Amino acid sequence: MLSEVADSTLDAFGVHFVGLSAANGRKLLLTIGFLVALHLVGRLLRALARAILRDRDDVRARFWSKQAIGIVVTLLSIVGIISIWFDDPGRRASVFGLV
């Protein structure tokens, strides 16, 4: 039923799925795990910032701490996804430049 052909694409019932391979599946699972971990770290950092700034009346400090955490998590997710999906340093540099 399901098999991998010589060029490592997935083959099901005689249909070759373009771009679907074991390597891409591993990269997809790694990307999902990485994004979930970053999301949890972001929530933890927001909770920590909220706990630290709880007694302050300064709304701006709470706003900017939330914004800074969001920006850092977003940048880390972009760098992580590019690092996972692009193995060639030349391509990676091109993608970083485009982003």
Number of C-alpha atoms within 10 A of each C-alpha: 6 10 13 15 12 7 7 15 18 19 17 13 8 10 9 15 12 10 12 14 17 13 11 13 12 12 15 15 11 16 19 13 12 17 19 12 12 17 16 12 14 18 16 12 17 19 13 12 16 16 10 11 15 11 8 10 9 10 9 9 14 17 10 11 16 18 13 12 17 17 12 12 19 16 12 15 17 15 15 16 18 18 16 16 14 13 10 9 10 10 12 17 13 10 14 13 8 7 9
